[in-house]
């Protein structure tokens, strides 16, 4: 299975709140615009997903919607991708989509770095806001995958420019 992990775009400042207290934060106008460009870069790379799932928090839902519009598909929020999601949550979630050859999950930090580290048995990947990791996963278990690529958001936006010609 191909697993794409996407960190949400730039969101409003959290202020002193942490965890679920900052749940209503939305993408900023700049964050949405940058994510739109990055999503076009994903399209330029030929990214397609059989299923697109996101954290239910607004910043992830909007990010996933932007990407779904660019690459085709519909994003579905799921509480199991909320902050604190781990490999067991991802395994349970993806078991509900057994025919998906490629799944795109939009989530949060440090969860995404932790997932990459656990799946690859290696170091943590740096996920800036809007970064995309591409993994080949033989089994959803520790050491069951390998990192194919990690695309920083700036590179994805530059690829969008090449698509436009």
OpenMM code with the backbone's topology and positions (N, CA, C; nanometers):
from openmm import Vec3, app, unit

residues = "UNK UNK UNK UNK UNK UNK UNK UNK UNK UNK UNK UNK UNK UNK UNK UNK UNK UNK UNK UNK UNK UNK UNK UNK UNK UNK UNK UNK UNK UNK UNK UNK UNK UNK UNK UNK UNK UNK UNK UNK UNK UNK UNK UNK UNK UNK UNK UNK UNK UNK UNK UNK UNK UNK UNK UNK UNK UNK UNK UNK UNK UNK UNK UNK UNK UNK UNK UNK UNK UNK UNK UNK UNK UNK UNK UNK UNK UNK UNK UNK UNK UNK UNK UNK UNK UNK UNK UNK UNK UNK UNK UNK UNK UNK UNK UNK UNK UNK UNK UNK UNK UNK UNK UNK UNK UNK UNK UNK UNK UNK UNK UNK UNK UNK UNK UNK UNK UNK UNK UNK UNK UNK UNK UNK UNK UNK UNK UNK UNK UNK UNK UNK UNK UNK UNK UNK UNK UNK UNK UNK UNK UNK UNK UNK UNK UNK UNK UNK UNK UNK UNK UNK UNK UNK UNK UNK UNK UNK UNK UNK UNK UNK UNK UNK UNK".split()
positions = [
    Vec3(0.0832, -0.1166, 0.0000),
    Vec3(0.0000, 0.0000, 0.0000),
    Vec3(0.0884, 0.1239, 0.0000),
    Vec3(0.0439, 0.2234, -0.0707),
    Vec3(0.1112, 0.3525, -0.0679),
    Vec3(0.0379, 0.4391, 0.0348),
    Vec3(0.1125, 0.5001, 0.1223),
    Vec3(0.0569, 0.5840, 0.2273),
    Vec3(0.1171, 0.7229, 0.2154),
    Vec3(0.0314, 0.8217, 0.1985),
    Vec3(0.0736, 0.9610, 0.1899),
    Vec3(0.0315, 1.0309, 0.3175),
    Vec3(0.1269, 1.0941, 0.3833),
    Vec3(0.1006, 1.1655, 0.5082),
    Vec3(0.1225, 1.3138, 0.4844),
    Vec3(0.0216, 1.3931, 0.5140),
    Vec3(0.0229, 1.5366, 0.4879),
    Vec3(-0.0030, 1.6135, 0.6163),
    Vec3(0.0830, 1.7089, 0.6445),
    Vec3(0.0581, 1.7976, 0.7579),
    Vec3(-0.0265, 1.9144, 0.7094),
    Vec3(-0.1186, 1.9559, 0.7921),
    Vec3(-0.2063, 2.0673, 0.7569),
    Vec3(-0.1267, 2.1936, 0.7259),
    Vec3(-0.1912, 2.2863, 0.6564),
    Vec3(-0.1289, 2.4134, 0.6211),
    Vec3(-0.1225, 2.5094, 0.7394),
    Vec3(-0.0738, 2.6298, 0.7119),
    Vec3(-0.0560, 2.7324, 0.8148),
    Vec3(-0.1923, 2.7724, 0.8709),
    Vec3(-0.2034, 2.7641, 1.0032),
    Vec3(-0.3294, 2.7932, 1.0713),
    Vec3(-0.3164, 2.9177, 1.1588),
    Vec3(-0.4317, 2.9639, 1.2060),
    Vec3(-0.4348, 3.0767, 1.2981),
    Vec3(-0.3528, 3.0436, 1.4217),
    Vec3(-0.3014, 3.1467, 1.4890),
    Vec3(-0.2247, 3.1256, 1.6114),
    Vec3(-0.3116, 3.0596, 1.7174),
    Vec3(-0.2504, 2.9685, 1.7920),
    Vec3(-0.3230, 2.8965, 1.8962),
    Vec3(-0.3393, 2.9790, 2.0224),
    Vec3(-0.2528, 3.0756, 2.0429),
    Vec3(-0.2558, 3.1493, 2.1680),
    Vec3(-0.2103, 3.0587, 2.2803),
    Vec3(-0.2571, 3.0833, 2.4023),
    Vec3(-0.2116, 3.0025, 2.5152),
    Vec3(-0.2756, 2.8641, 2.5203),
    Vec3(-0.3797, 2.8390, 2.4397),
    Vec3(-0.4493, 2.7102, 2.4439),
    Vec3(-0.3641, 2.6002, 2.3811),
    Vec3(-0.3832, 2.4786, 2.4266),
    Vec3(-0.3140, 2.3637, 2.3684),
    Vec3(-0.4128, 2.2504, 2.3502),
    Vec3(-0.3721, 2.1512, 2.2753),
    Vec3(-0.4549, 2.0325, 2.2553),
    Vec3(-0.5892, 2.0660, 2.1929),
    Vec3(-0.6931, 2.0037, 2.2460),
    Vec3(-0.8276, 2.0217, 2.1889),
    Vec3(-0.8810, 2.1621, 2.2082),
    Vec3(-0.8215, 2.2398, 2.2974),
    Vec3(-0.8697, 2.3764, 2.3193),
    Vec3(-0.8489, 2.4635, 2.1964),
    Vec3(-0.7564, 2.4258, 2.1098),
    Vec3(-0.7331, 2.5073, 1.9904),
    Vec3(-0.8014, 2.4460, 1.8675),
    Vec3(-0.8940, 2.3533, 1.8901),
    Vec3(-0.9612, 2.2835, 1.7804),
    Vec3(-1.0253, 2.3763, 1.6771),
    Vec3(-1.0821, 2.4902, 1.7147),
    Vec3(-1.1493, 2.5709, 1.6124),
    Vec3(-1.0566, 2.6465, 1.5170),
    Vec3(-0.9256, 2.6344, 1.5348),
    Vec3(-0.8346, 2.7109, 1.4486),
    Vec3(-0.8508, 2.6727, 1.3022),
    Vec3(-0.8596, 2.7713, 1.2184),
    Vec3(-0.8745, 2.7543, 1.0739),
    Vec3(-0.7413, 2.7831, 1.0058),
    Vec3(-0.7314, 2.7465, 0.8784),
    Vec3(-0.6174, 2.7905, 0.7985),
    Vec3(-0.6259, 2.9419, 0.7835),
    Vec3(-0.5119, 3.0073, 0.7811),
    Vec3(-0.5099, 3.1498, 0.7490),
    Vec3(-0.5314, 3.1647, 0.5984),
    Vec3(-0.5574, 3.2851, 0.5537),
    Vec3(-0.5713, 3.3095, 0.4097),
    Vec3(-0.4418, 3.2703, 0.3388),
    Vec3(-0.3288, 3.3070, 0.3981),
    Vec3(-0.1990, 3.2694, 0.3403),
    Vec3(-0.1824, 3.1177, 0.3409),
    Vec3(-0.2218, 3.0535, 0.4510),
    Vec3(-0.2111, 2.9087, 0.4608),
    Vec3(-0.2933, 2.8379, 0.3548),
    Vec3(-0.4141, 2.8864, 0.3303),
    Vec3(-0.5000, 2.8264, 0.2272),
    Vec3(-0.4397, 2.8478, 0.0882),
    Vec3(-0.3900, 2.9685, 0.0621),
    Vec3(-0.3312, 2.9983, -0.0692),
    Vec3(-0.2071, 2.9126, -0.0934),
    Vec3(-0.1220, 2.9001, 0.0069),
    Vec3(-0.0018, 2.8169, -0.0081),
    Vec3(-0.0392, 2.6701, -0.0277),
    Vec3(-0.1429, 2.6262, 0.0443),
    Vec3(-0.1848, 2.4871, 0.0321),
    Vec3(-0.2434, 2.4607, -0.1055),
    Vec3(-0.3137, 2.5574, -0.1613),
    Vec3(-0.3666, 2.5425, -0.2973),
    Vec3(-0.2531, 2.5233, -0.3971),
    Vec3(-0.1459, 2.6010, -0.3811),
    Vec3(-0.0286, 2.5866, -0.4693),
    Vec3(0.0390, 2.4515, -0.4476),
    Vec3(0.0545, 2.4118, -0.3219),
    Vec3(0.1171, 2.2831, -0.2917),
    Vec3(0.0339, 2.1678, -0.3486),
    Vec3(-0.0977, 2.1789, -0.3420),
    Vec3(-0.1858, 2.0748, -0.3959),
    Vec3(-0.1696, 2.0632, -0.5470),
    Vec3(-0.1491, 2.1760, -0.6135),
    Vec3(-0.1210, 2.1716, -0.7573),
    Vec3(0.0127, 2.1029, -0.7834),
    Vec3(0.1082, 2.1239, -0.6945),
    Vec3(0.2364, 2.0537, -0.7045),
    Vec3(0.2184, 1.9030, -0.6876),
    Vec3(0.1296, 1.8642, -0.5984),
    Vec3(0.1001, 1.7217, -0.5812),
    Vec3(0.0399, 1.6651, -0.7096),
    Vec3(-0.0476, 1.7425, -0.7700),
    Vec3(-0.1062, 1.6985, -0.8970),
    Vec3(0.0020, 1.6852, -1.0041),
    Vec3(0.0967, 1.7785, -1.0051),
    Vec3(0.2070, 1.7717, -1.1013),
    Vec3(0.2908, 1.6460, -1.0803),
    Vec3(0.3006, 1.6005, -0.9572),
    Vec3(0.3734, 1.4772, -0.9261),
    Vec3(0.2940, 1.3522, -0.9640),
    Vec3(0.1682, 1.3709, -0.9973),
    Vec3(0.0831, 1.2570, -1.0299),
    Vec3(0.0220, 1.1909, -0.9085),
    Vec3(0.0152, 1.2635, -0.7971),
    Vec3(-0.0424, 1.2080, -0.6751),
    Vec3(-0.1913, 1.1816, -0.6966),
    Vec3(-0.2320, 1.0615, -0.6629),
    Vec3(-0.3719, 1.0193, -0.6634),
    Vec3(-0.3913, 0.9354, -0.5384),
    Vec3(-0.5110, 0.9382, -0.4824),
    Vec3(-0.5393, 0.8574, -0.3640),
    Vec3(-0.6768, 0.7935, -0.3783),
    Vec3(-0.6852, 0.6690, -0.3379),
    Vec3(-0.8131, 0.5987, -0.3391),
    Vec3(-0.9021, 0.6457, -0.2251),
    Vec3(-0.8407, 0.6917, -0.1182),
    Vec3(-0.9150, 0.7445, -0.0045),
    Vec3(-0.8350, 0.8598, 0.0554),
    Vec3(-0.9065, 0.9663, 0.0929),
    Vec3(-0.8454, 1.0832, 0.1559),
    Vec3(-0.9144, 1.1012, 0.2903),
    Vec3(-0.8355, 1.0959, 0.3969),
    Vec3(-0.8891, 1.1045, 0.5327),
    Vec3(-0.8150, 1.2143, 0.6080),
    Vec3(-0.8870, 1.2803, 0.6989),
    Vec3(-0.8228, 1.3883, 0.7735),
    Vec3(-0.8679, 1.3892, 0.9182),
    Vec3(-0.7880, 1.4561, 0.9981),
    Vec3(-0.8283, 1.4894, 1.1336),
    Vec3(-0.9562, 1.5724, 1.1231),
    Vec3(-1.0424, 1.5662, 1.2244),
    Vec3(-1.1651, 1.6464, 1.2196),
    Vec3(-1.1430, 1.7946, 1.2505),
    Vec3(-1.0233, 1.8329, 1.2938),
    Vec3(-0.9991, 1.9728, 1.3258),
    Vec3(-1.0042, 2.0569, 1.1990),
    Vec3(-1.0595, 2.1783, 1.2088),
    Vec3(-1.0838, 2.2600, 1.0887),
    Vec3(-0.9628, 2.2814, 0.9993),
    Vec3(-0.8442, 2.3004, 1.0577),
    Vec3(-0.7273, 2.3264, 0.9738),
    Vec3(-0.6919, 2.2046, 0.8881),
    Vec3(-0.7125, 2.0851, 0.9402),
    Vec3(-0.6874, 1.9636, 0.8624),
    Vec3(-0.7988, 1.9387, 0.7620),
    Vec3(-0.9213, 1.9602, 0.8042),
    Vec3(-1.0337, 1.9378, 0.7121),
    Vec3(-1.0201, 2.0268, 0.5893),
    Vec3(-0.9859, 2.1545, 0.6100),
    Vec3(-0.9722, 2.2469, 0.4974),
    Vec3(-0.8537, 2.2074, 0.4097),
    Vec3(-0.7422, 2.1702, 0.4719),
    Vec3(-0.6248, 2.1261, 0.3960),
    Vec3(-0.6609, 2.0059, 0.3086),
    Vec3(-0.7258, 1.9067, 0.3664),
    Vec3(-0.7628, 1.7862, 0.2924),
    Vec3(-0.8610, 1.8184, 0.1802),
    Vec3(-0.9533, 1.9103, 0.2044),
    Vec3(-1.0480, 1.9504, 0.0998),
    Vec3(-0.9758, 2.0161, -0.0176),
    Vec3(-0.8787, 2.1004, 0.0127),
    Vec3(-0.8016, 2.1671, -0.0928),
    Vec3(-0.7275, 2.0635, -0.1777),
    Vec3(-0.6649, 1.9684, -0.1126),
    Vec3(-0.5902, 1.8651, -0.1845),
    Vec3(-0.6857, 1.7767, -0.2647),
    Vec3(-0.7966, 1.7383, -0.2059),
    Vec3(-0.8939, 1.6533, -0.2758),
    Vec3(-0.9439, 1.7215, -0.4026),
    Vec3(-0.9673, 1.8508, -0.3938),
    Vec3(-1.0138, 1.9248, -0.5119),
    Vec3(-0.9071, 1.9243, -0.6216),
    Vec3(-0.7815, 1.9346, -0.5840),
    Vec3(-0.6726, 1.9409, -0.6815),
    Vec3(-0.6413, 1.8052, -0.7448),
    Vec3(-0.6448, 1.6985, -0.6654),
    Vec3(-0.6032, 1.5673, -0.7181),
    Vec3(-0.7214, 1.4768, -0.7510),
    Vec3(-0.8408, 1.5194, -0.7142),
    Vec3(-0.9594, 1.4381, -0.7365),
    Vec3(-0.9919, 1.3560, -0.6133),
    Vec3(-1.1170, 1.3548, -0.5788),
    Vec3(-1.1596, 1.2780, -0.4623),
    Vec3(-1.2344, 1.3646, -0.3635),
    Vec3(-1.2720, 1.3027, -0.2555),
    Vec3(-1.3448, 1.3689, -0.1474),
    Vec3(-1.2747, 1.3354, -0.0172),
    Vec3(-1.2542, 1.4363, 0.0649),
    Vec3(-1.1889, 1.4159, 0.1948),
    Vec3(-1.2933, 1.3814, 0.3004),
    Vec3(-1.2569, 1.2876, 0.3868),
    Vec3(-1.3458, 1.2435, 0.4940),
    Vec3(-1.2764, 1.2630, 0.6280),
    Vec3(-1.3352, 1.3442, 0.7172),
    Vec3(-1.2750, 1.3613, 0.8499),
    Vec3(-1.2988, 1.2376, 0.9366),
    Vec3(-1.2035, 1.2108, 1.0241),
    Vec3(-1.2164, 1.0983, 1.1158),
    Vec3(-1.1462, 1.1332, 1.2468),
    Vec3(-1.2156, 1.1145, 1.3552),
    Vec3(-1.1631, 1.1512, 1.4876),
    Vec3(-1.0347, 1.0767, 1.5232),
    Vec3(-1.0113, 0.9618, 1.4617),
    Vec3(-0.8907, 0.8842, 1.4922),
    Vec3(-0.7634, 0.9505, 1.4412),
    Vec3(-0.7775, 1.0542, 1.3576),
    Vec3(-0.6604, 1.1292, 1.3102),
    Vec3(-0.6423, 1.2612, 1.3848),
    Vec3(-0.7194, 1.2816, 1.4906),
    Vec3(-0.7038, 1.4004, 1.5746),
    Vec3(-0.5670, 1.3962, 1.6429),
    Vec3(-0.5231, 1.5085, 1.7007),
    Vec3(-0.3932, 1.5077, 1.7687),
    Vec3(-0.3808, 1.3901, 1.8661),
    Vec3(-0.2664, 1.3238, 1.8595),
    Vec3(-0.2419, 1.2070, 1.9426),
    Vec3(-0.2587, 1.0766, 1.8666),
    Vec3(-0.2927, 1.0841, 1.7373),
    Vec3(-0.3110, 0.9630, 1.6562),
    Vec3(-0.1812, 0.8845, 1.6486),
    Vec3(-0.1947, 0.7548, 1.6567),
    Vec3(-0.0786, 0.6672, 1.6480),
    Vec3(-0.0991, 0.5583, 1.5444),
    Vec3(-0.0039, 0.4691, 1.5351),
    Vec3(-0.0076, 0.3637, 1.4356),
    Vec3(-0.1302, 0.2742, 1.4532),
    Vec3(-0.1692, 0.2453, 1.5754),
    Vec3(-0.2878, 0.1612, 1.5990),
    Vec3(-0.4132, 0.2285, 1.5426),
    Vec3(-0.4231, 0.3610, 1.5580),
    Vec3(-0.5373, 0.4355, 1.5034),
    Vec3(-0.5386, 0.4275, 1.3506),
    Vec3(-0.4225, 0.4455, 1.2911),
    Vec3(-0.4112, 0.4412, 1.1446),
    Vec3(-0.4442, 0.3016, 1.0935),
    Vec3(-0.3939, 0.2008, 1.1617),
    Vec3(-0.4217, 0.0628, 1.1217),
    Vec3(-0.5724, 0.0349, 1.1270),
    Vec3(-0.6364, 0.0753, 1.2339),
    Vec3(-0.7805, 0.0547, 1.2480),
    Vec3(-0.8574, 0.1300, 1.1395),
    Vec3(-0.8195, 0.2532, 1.1166),
    Vec3(-0.8851, 0.3363, 1.0162),
    Vec3(-0.8702, 0.2768, 0.8767),
    Vec3(-0.7498, 0.2380, 0.8401),
    Vec3(-0.7269, 0.1860, 0.7059),
    Vec3(-0.7852, 0.0458, 0.6866),
    Vec3(-0.8091, -0.0268, 0.7952),
    Vec3(-0.8737, -0.1580, 0.7827),
    Vec3(-1.0158, -0.1434, 0.7304),
    Vec3(-1.0719, -0.0251, 0.7427),
    Vec3(-1.2064, 0.0018, 0.6919),
    Vec3(-1.2056, 0.0353, 0.5428),
    Vec3(-1.0869, 0.0422, 0.4842),
    Vec3(-1.0699, 0.0728, 0.3414),
    Vec3(-0.9767, -0.0314, 0.2794),
    Vec3(-1.0164, -0.1589, 0.2826),
    Vec3(-0.9257, -0.2664, 0.2400),
    Vec3(-0.8872, -0.2619, 0.0920),
    Vec3(-0.9661, -0.1965, 0.0098),
    Vec3(-0.9354, -0.1917, -0.1341),
    Vec3(-0.8491, -0.0727, -0.1727),
    Vec3(-0.8198, 0.0121, -0.0771),
    Vec3(-0.7407, 0.1320, -0.1067),
    Vec3(-0.5948, 0.0931, -0.1300),
    Vec3(-0.5474, 0.1162, -0.2507),
    Vec3(-0.4063, 0.0932, -0.2805),
    Vec3(-0.3210, 0.2110, -0.2393),
    Vec3(-0.3857, 0.3271, -0.2289),
    Vec3(-0.3171, 0.4493, -0.1866),
    Vec3(-0.4104, 0.5292, -0.0978),
    Vec3(-0.3635, 0.5642, 0.0216),
    Vec3(-0.4410, 0.6445, 0.1157),
    Vec3(-0.3633, 0.7706, 0.1496),
    Vec3(-0.4320, 0.8835, 0.1504),
    Vec3(-0.3727, 1.0104, 0.1918),
    Vec3(-0.4361, 1.0481, 0.3249),
    Vec3(-0.3520, 1.0694, 0.4262),
    Vec3(-0.3979, 1.1062, 0.5592),
    Vec3(-0.3449, 1.2446, 0.5942),
    Vec3(-0.4332, 1.3337, 0.6335),
    Vec3(-0.3944, 1.4689, 0.6740),
    Vec3(-0.4029, 1.4782, 0.8257),
    Vec3(-0.2900, 1.5116, 0.8885),
    Vec3(-0.2865, 1.5126, 1.0332),
    Vec3(-0.1963, 1.6182, 1.0918),
    Vec3(-0.1477, 1.5876, 1.2113),
    Vec3(-0.0790, 1.6841, 1.2968),
    Vec3(0.0601, 1.6346, 1.3360),
    Vec3(0.1359, 1.7281, 1.3897),
    Vec3(0.2645, 1.6974, 1.4497),
    Vec3(0.2467, 1.6888, 1.6004),
    Vec3(0.3213, 1.6068, 1.6673),
    Vec3(0.4317, 1.5222, 1.6201),
    Vec3(0.3865, 1.3860, 1.5668),
    Vec3(0.2550, 1.3669, 1.5564),
    Vec3(0.2011, 1.2363, 1.5167),
    Vec3(0.2596, 1.1855, 1.3850),
    Vec3(0.2685, 1.2736, 1.2845),
    Vec3(0.3144, 1.2296, 1.1535),
    Vec3(0.4605, 1.1849, 1.1575),
    Vec3(0.5445, 1.2610, 1.2242),
    Vec3(0.6849, 1.2203, 1.2381),
    Vec3(0.6966, 1.0883, 1.3124),
    Vec3(0.6160, 1.0723, 1.4149),
    Vec3(0.6181, 0.9478, 1.4921),
    Vec3(0.5744, 0.8295, 1.4056),
    Vec3(0.4736, 0.8502, 1.3216),
    Vec3(0.4272, 0.7435, 1.2320),
    Vec3(0.5370, 0.7010, 1.1344),
    Vec3(0.6017, 0.7995, 1.0737),
    Vec3(0.7106, 0.7690, 0.9806),
    Vec3(0.8202, 0.6910, 1.0525),
    Vec3(0.8588, 0.7370, 1.1699),
    Vec3(0.9648, 0.6694, 1.2455),
    Vec3(0.9256, 0.5260, 1.2793),
    Vec3(0.8031, 0.5070, 1.3222),
    Vec3(0.7607, 0.3721, 1.3610),
    Vec3(0.7495, 0.2806, 1.2388),
    Vec3(0.6899, 0.3301, 1.1321),
    Vec3(0.6724, 0.2471, 1.0122),
    Vec3(0.8053, 0.2104, 0.9463),
    Vec3(0.9000, 0.3017, 0.9488),
    Vec3(1.0273, 0.2768, 0.8811),
    Vec3(1.1344, 0.2202, 0.9730),
    Vec3(1.1111, 0.2249, 1.1021),
    Vec3(1.2122, 0.1805, 1.1963),
    Vec3(1.3323, 0.2729, 1.1978),
    Vec3(1.3095, 0.3969, 1.1538),
    Vec3(1.4198, 0.4925, 1.1420),
    Vec3(1.3948, 0.6197, 1.2185),
    Vec3(1.4644, 0.7234, 1.1771),
    Vec3(1.4542, 0.8529, 1.2426),
    Vec3(1.3260, 0.9246, 1.2073),
    Vec3(1.3026, 1.0299, 1.2786),
    Vec3(1.1822, 1.1102, 1.2565),
    Vec3(1.2002, 1.2008, 1.1355),
    Vec3(1.0949, 1.2135, 1.0562),
    Vec3(1.0936, 1.3051, 0.9427),
    Vec3(1.0437, 1.4410, 0.9890),
    Vec3(1.1006, 1.5462, 0.9340),
    Vec3(1.0568, 1.6819, 0.9693),
    Vec3(0.9377, 1.7199, 0.8819),
    Vec3(0.8260, 1.7442, 0.9446),
    Vec3(0.7043, 1.7849, 0.8754),
    Vec3(0.6765, 1.9315, 0.9037),
    Vec3(0.7144, 2.0160, 0.8104),
    Vec3(0.6710, 2.1546, 0.8217),
    Vec3(0.5253, 2.1592, 0.7775),
    Vec3(0.4584, 2.2681, 0.8057),
    Vec3(0.3179, 2.2796, 0.7663),
    Vec3(0.3063, 2.2711, 0.6151),
    Vec3(0.2276, 2.1740, 0.5671),
    Vec3(0.2097, 2.1527, 0.4248),
    Vec3(0.3043, 2.0494, 0.3657),
    Vec3(0.3870, 1.9847, 0.4472),
    Vec3(0.4782, 1.8808, 0.3971),
    Vec3(0.4022, 1.7525, 0.3668),
    Vec3(0.4551, 1.6765, 0.2711),
    Vec3(0.3947, 1.5502, 0.2288),
    Vec3(0.4996, 1.4397, 0.2316),
    Vec3(0.4697, 1.3306, 0.3006),
    Vec3(0.5561, 1.2128, 0.3011),
    Vec3(0.4896, 1.1034, 0.2190),
    Vec3(0.5703, 1.0329, 0.1411),
    Vec3(0.5236, 0.9244, 0.0552),
    Vec3(0.5913, 0.7967, 0.1043),
    Vec3(0.5116, 0.7029, 0.1527),
    Vec3(0.5646, 0.5776, 0.2065),
    Vec3(0.5087, 0.4579, 0.1305),
    Vec3(0.5914, 0.3568, 0.1176),
    Vec3(0.5477, 0.2263, 0.0674),
    Vec3(0.5367, 0.1377, 0.1907),
    Vec3(0.4166, 0.0845, 0.2148),
    Vec3(0.3913, 0.0083, 0.3369),
    Vec3(0.3515, -0.1345, 0.3015),
    Vec3(0.4327, -0.2294, 0.3441),
    Vec3(0.4014, -0.3712, 0.3232),
    Vec3(0.3031, -0.4191, 0.4287),
    Vec3(0.3202, -0.3694, 0.5511),
    Vec3(0.2285, -0.4020, 0.6599),
    Vec3(0.2257, -0.2844, 0.7560),
    Vec3(0.1084, -0.2576, 0.8111),
    Vec3(0.0940, -0.1466, 0.9051),
    Vec3(0.1401, -0.1921, 1.0433),
    Vec3(0.2708, -0.1980, 1.0580),
    Vec3(0.3327, -0.2407, 1.1824),
    Vec3(0.4710, -0.1776, 1.1893),
    Vec3(0.5290, -0.1790, 1.3070),
    Vec3(0.6631, -0.1241, 1.3239),
    Vec3(0.7586, -0.1878, 1.2233),
    Vec3(0.8294, -0.1029, 1.1497),
    Vec3(0.9248, -0.1501, 1.0503),
    Vec3(0.8606, -0.2027, 0.9228),
    Vec3(0.7313, -0.1842, 0.9060),
    Vec3(0.6604, -0.2409, 0.7916),
    Vec3(0.6595, -0.1561, 0.6665),
    Vec3(0.7323, -0.0443, 0.6664),
    Vec3(0.7296, 0.0417, 0.5490),
    Vec3(0.8632, 0.1085, 0.5234),
    Vec3(0.8673, 0.1806, 0.4126),
    Vec3(0.9877, 0.2585, 0.3817),
    Vec3(0.9458, 0.3938, 0.3265),
    Vec3(1.0226, 0.4929, 0.3599),
    Vec3(0.9969, 0.6290, 0.3132),
    Vec3(1.0482, 0.6420, 0.1708),
    Vec3(0.9598, 0.6722, 0.0784),
    Vec3(0.9976, 0.6904, -0.0619),
    Vec3(1.0426, 0.8330, -0.0868),
    Vec3(0.9704, 0.9295, -0.0246),
    Vec3(1.0038, 1.0703, -0.0462),
    Vec3(0.9404, 1.1545, 0.0628),
    Vec3(1.0026, 1.2689, 0.0894),
    Vec3(0.9464, 1.3698, 0.1784),
    Vec3(0.9540, 1.5023, 0.1040),
    Vec3(0.8377, 1.5588, 0.0749),
    Vec3(0.8303, 1.6813, -0.0034),
    Vec3(0.7997, 1.7995, 0.0876),
    Vec3(0.8931, 1.8927, 0.1016),
    Vec3(0.8635, 2.0134, 0.1777),
    Vec3(0.7641, 2.0998, 0.0988),
    Vec3(0.6888, 2.1838, 0.1670),
    Vec3(0.5854, 2.2615, 0.0997),
    Vec3(0.6393, 2.3542, -0.0094),
    Vec3(0.7563, 2.4118, 0.0106),
    Vec3(0.8139, 2.5010, -0.0908),
    Vec3(0.8393, 2.4288, -0.2225),
    Vec3(0.8863, 2.3053, -0.2154),
    Vec3(0.9096, 2.2267, -0.3361),
    Vec3(0.7778, 2.1963, -0.4065),
    Vec3(0.6770, 2.1601, -0.3299),
    Vec3(0.5457, 2.1323, -0.3901),
    Vec3(0.4918, 2.2564, -0.4616),
    Vec3(0.5097, 2.3723, -0.4016),
    Vec3(0.4619, 2.4962, -0.4661),
    Vec3(0.5410, 2.5257, -0.5934),
    Vec3(0.6721, 2.4982, -0.5924),
    Vec3(0.7521, 2.5189, -0.7138),
    Vec3(0.7093, 2.4238, -0.8250),
    Vec3(0.6746, 2.3027, -0.7907),
    Vec3(0.6263, 2.2072, -0.8894),
    Vec3(0.4956, 2.2545, -0.9533),
    Vec3(0.4155, 2.3265, -0.8787),
    Vec3(0.2914, 2.3819, -0.9336),
    Vec3(0.3233, 2.4820, -1.0445),
    Vec3(0.4287, 2.5590, -1.0259),
    Vec3(0.4682, 2.6559, -1.1282),
    Vec3(0.5096, 2.5851, -1.2563),
    Vec3(0.5761, 2.4713, -1.2433),
    Vec3(0.6171, 2.3956, -1.3618),
    Vec3(0.4960, 2.3381, -1.4344),
    Vec3(0.3924, 2.3027, -1.3603),
    Vec3(0.2697, 2.2511, -1.4201),
    Vec3(0.2043, 2.3586, -1.5055),
    Vec3(0.2133, 2.4823, -1.4588),
    Vec3(0.1515, 2.5931, -1.5308),
    Vec3(0.2308, 2.6319, -1.6537),
    Vec3(0.3535, 2.5845, -1.6619),
    Vec3(0.4324, 2.5996, -1.7817),
    Vec3(0.5223, 2.7144, -1.7862),
] * unit.nanometer
topology = app.Topology()
chain = topology.addChain("A")
for resn in residues:
    res = topology.addResidue(resn, chain)
    for name in ("N", "CA", "C"):
        topology.addAtom(name, app.Element.getBySymbol(name[0]), res)
